[in-house]
């Protein structure tokens, strides 16, 4: 048989689902789970859509999970899943249930997990409320969305129907996709007297992955859940709170802003936790993941949007400026600025678009 290797495990795919290009997301999940395991007495993982079982294997072998429940709704992958998971010597459970039934069963039996991984295809919305029912307080939810057309603003009506938010198209729309997922999950958690706290957020090749921590409701929901305004006339971005929706105009053009939302406006990442993940990635000799995690730490805490160098060049009617030179100049001018993992040709900064454009023109 044709066996594959990823991380420390080998496995077969056969007729089961496996996307090799998603290894980055799996690597980050394994790192986060391993850090969690180092700080807790045990790690129990619920892999709701196991596919060929590579995530389940890696959580058990690399993250040192004590127990893995691997589930895939397609019973036809049972032979390959059973073959791959046999390496775990009985420290697992295998089922073929629809994900919602899986989560409901966990809730009914009060069987809560430290990490619930939902690697769905298409919309994440059907699982937003249900996955909370299987997650331990303080545990992690690792959620996937692949409906980039919807959350990136190309079908705002569908976005409203599936996520309860109106997503519009603009240059930073892929970051918006991450924020819509987090915000929608946050809204579901609030209804249950809980909140979620982002651990990290990853956009890669039209796939949105967010890992969040489930916690008791102790923060002001409205302060971190609001609207993003964009001016198509001049490129200006600003966040807009619920109390100021009637005043959402561009300070430069005095035109109404195009609003997307509501969505999560807080940090996409938890820098202290990412620092622990970075240390572990260094020990494991994963230099590419170290670079990614360091970039995530740098962009954490910056405004919930970015400016692309292409947009700066277009609006400034100039040759496209070099991103790194603009970032350096912004920092020298007293602004915070960073690259972003979401777009390799974009800048996150505390400067306004107008200020960024002025600095870019001088480069």
NUFI-406690 format. One record per residue (C-alpha): residue in three letters; x, y, z. Coordinates in steps of 0.5 Angstrom, whole numbers, plus 500, padded with zeros to 3 digits. Last residue first. Layout:
REM residues N
ALAXYZ...
//
This chain:
REM residues 363
UNK520611499UNK517618500UNK510616497UNK509611502UNK510615508UNK504620505UNK500613503UNK501611510UNK498617513UNK492617508UNK491610510UNK491611517UNK497609521UNK496604527UNK499599522UNK498592518UNK501592512UNK500588505UNK503584500UNK504577503UNK497577505UNK494573511UNK501572514UNK501580516UNK507584516UNK508589521UNK507597523UNK506601530UNK507608528UNK512613531UNK515615524UNK521611524UNK516605525UNK512607519UNK519608515UNK520601517UNK514598514UNK514602508UNK521599506UNK518592508UNK513593503UNK516596497UNK512601494UNK508599487UNK510605482UNK506611483UNK498613482UNK498614490UNK491610489UNK494605485UNK500604489UNK497604496UNK492599493UNK498595491UNK501595497UNK495592501UNK493596507UNK490592513UNK484591517UNK483589524UNK487594527UNK494591531UNK493587537UNK497581534UNK501583527UNK507581531UNK505575534UNK502572528UNK509574525UNK513570530UNK508564529UNK509564522UNK517564522UNK517559528UNK512555523UNK518555518UNK523553523UNK520547525UNK526544529UNK522541535UNK525545540UNK524551536UNK516549535UNK516548542UNK518555544UNK514558538UNK508555541UNK509558548UNK510565545UNK503564541UNK500563548UNK503569550UNK501573544UNK494570544UNK491571536UNK486575532UNK486581537UNK479584538UNK474586532UNK470580532UNK464581527UNK458585526UNK459586520UNK461590514UNK460597513UNK461601507UNK462608510UNK458614508UNK462620505UNK465626509UNK471624504UNK477625509UNK473623516UNK469618512UNK462617515UNK459612520UNK455617524UNK449613525UNK452607526UNK456610532UNK452606538UNK454600535UNK461601534UNK465603528UNK472600526UNK475605521UNK478604514UNK480609509UNK481607502UNK480614499UNK473613495UNK471606497UNK471608504UNK471602509UNK467601515UNK468595520UNK463593525UNK462591532UNK464585537UNK470587541UNK466593545UNK459590545UNK461583548UNK464586555UNK468581558UNK467576564UNK463571560UNK466564562UNK471561558UNK472557551UNK479558548UNK479559540UNK483556534UNK481559528UNK482556521UNK480560514UNK481556508UNK482560501UNK489558501UNK491560508UNK488564513UNK490562520UNK487565527UNK490564534UNK488563541UNK482567540UNK478568546UNK471565546UNK465567551UNK460563555UNK453565558UNK450560553UNK447566548UNK454569549UNK457563546UNK453563540UNK455570539UNK462569540UNK462563534UNK459568530UNK464573531UNK470568531UNK468566524UNK466573522UNK473575524UNK477570520UNK473572514UNK474579515UNK482578515UNK480575508UNK476582506UNK482586507UNK482589500UNK474590500UNK468586499UNK462586504UNK460582509UNK453582512UNK453578519UNK448573521UNK453568519UNK449563514UNK443568512UNK447574513UNK453571509UNK449569504UNK446576503UNK453579503UNK455574497UNK462577495UNK464579501UNK470575504UNK465571508UNK461568502UNK466567497UNK471564502UNK467558504UNK472554506UNK471555514UNK475551519UNK474551527UNK479549532UNK475549539UNK480549545UNK478548552UNK478552558UNK471550560UNK470543556UNK468543549UNK462538547UNK456543547UNK460549544UNK461545538UNK453545537UNK453553537UNK458554531UNK457547527UNK452549522UNK455556521UNK462553518UNK460553511UNK464549506UNK468543508UNK469542515UNK475541520UNK472541526UNK477540532UNK474539539UNK480540544UNK480539552UNK473535551UNK467535555UNK463528556UNK456531560UNK453525557UNK447529554UNK453534551UNK457529548UNK451526545UNK449532542UNK456534539UNK456527536UNK449528533UNK451535530UNK457532527UNK454526523UNK456520526UNK461515524UNK465513530UNK472511532UNK474511540UNK481512541UNK487509546UNK486502544UNK494501541UNK494508538UNK497505531UNK490502530UNK488509528UNK491508521UNK488501520UNK481503523UNK481510519UNK483506513UNK477501514UNK472506516UNK472510510UNK466508507UNK462510514UNK462517512UNK460521518UNK467521520UNK469521528UNK475520532UNK475520539UNK482521542UNK484520549UNK491521553UNK493526548UNK501526547UNK501532542UNK506529538UNK503521538UNK496522540UNK494529537UNK498527530UNK494520530UNK487524530UNK490529525UNK492524520UNK485520521UNK484519514UNK478524514UNK477525522UNK471530521UNK469531529UNK476530532UNK475530539UNK481530543UNK482529551UNK489532554UNK491530561UNK494533567UNK494540564UNK500545562UNK504541558UNK498538555UNK496545553UNK502546550UNK502540546UNK495542543UNK497548541UNK503545537UNK498540534UNK494545532UNK499549529UNK502543525UNK495541522UNK494548520UNK501548516UNK499541514UNK493544510UNK497543503UNK496536504UNK489535503UNK486528506UNK479525505UNK479518505UNK478513499UNK486511500UNK489515505UNK494511509UNK498513515UNK505515517UNK506519524UNK512523526UNK510530522UNK507527516UNK508521513UNK505517507UNK504510506UNK502507499UNK500500500
//
